Amino acid sequence: MIIDDESAVRDYLATLIRRLGYVAETAATAADGLDALARPECQLVIADIFLPDSPPPETWIRQLARTAASRRVVLISGAPTQELSECATACGVTTFLSKPFELAFIRGILKETFEAAEP
């Protein structure tokens, strides 16, 4: 699940993920993204920290981590602050995806996430 208000970012990440052989769904708002997380087939969440309808960043990170439960959460940020990094780490979120995106980094995230999910 890719949650980002910028259609170019959503489309780019979804295209990369699909080209690597995975299913990618997208949401343009925090509310739509959280609704989509109710579906059990969603195994990975890639979400922008700053969305127009999301709460303040620290609250949004906690909400994402709680809703995602045991699923991996990757946060998109141009430059995460120390405070956001600490909040994310405390919530179990350890991966930040910085713009511009690097294909090798995204490939590594997908491989780690989906190989860990295999029985």
N, C-alpha and C positions, 0 to 999 in steps of 0.2 A: 504494500500500500504506500503510495507516494502522496503526501499531503503538502501542497504548495499552492499559493495563490497566483503564482506566475505560470501561465500556460506554457511558455517556452521551456521552463525548468521541468515541469511535469512531463511534457511531451518528450523532451530530450532523455530524461532518466527512464521513462517507460520504454522508449525505443531501445536504449542500451540494454535494459534488462531483458526485453523480449528477444533481442538479437543473441543474447547469451543463453537463450533457451528456457527462460522462466516466464511465468505469468505476472503481468504488472497491471494493477488497478490504480486509479488516481482519484484524488479528491481535491477540490479547489478551496475548501474551507475547513476550519478546525471541526466544526459541527459535523460535516459530512464524513470527515476522516474518522472521527470517534464512532459514528454510526457504523461505518464499514468495519471497524475493529470488532464489532459484535459477531462477525462471521468467523468461524473457527479455521477456515482455510487460509486466512491471512497469517503468514509466518514472520513477516518482516515489515517494519514500519520505517519509512524514511520521511521525516517531517521537518519543515521549516520551523525555526524557532519563533519567527515573527510573522504572524498572520493577522489580517485585519480583524477577524472575529475571535481570535484566541485571547485568553486572559494574559496577564503579565507573564514574561518568559519563565520565571521560576515556577509559577503556578501551572503553566502549560506543560512544562517538562514533567512535573509531578503527576499531572493528570494523564499525560501520554503513557508514562511508565506504569501507572496503576491500571489503566485501561488495557494496555498491551499485555499485562501480566507477565507470563514467561517468554513472550515473543521479543525478539531483538528490536531495539529502537536505535535508529541512526538519526542524529540531528543535523540539519543543514544550517550552516552559519557562515557568513563571510569571514568573521573573526570572533570566535567565542571569547568572552571575557573570563577572567579567573573565577568570578562569582558564578557565572553560568556553568562553567566546567565543574566546579565543586558541587553545585546543585545536581547536575546531571549524574556525576559519579555517585553521589549519595543515593540517587534513585536507581542506580544500576545501569545507567546509560553511559557507555564509555567510548562511543564512536561519534566523531563529528565529521561531516562531509563538507569540505570547504569548496567554495566556488573559485575558480573554474574546476569542474569535476575531472578526475583522472580515471580513465577506463580501467586501468590495472587495479586501482584502489576499489572501485565498485565491483569488479570481478572477484577480488579477494573477499569482500564483504559477503557477496552472494555465495561463494564457495563455502566459507566458514559457516554461514547460517544454515544452508540447506544440507550440507554434509553432516552437520551436528544433529539435524532433525531426522536423519535416516536411522532406522532401527539397526 
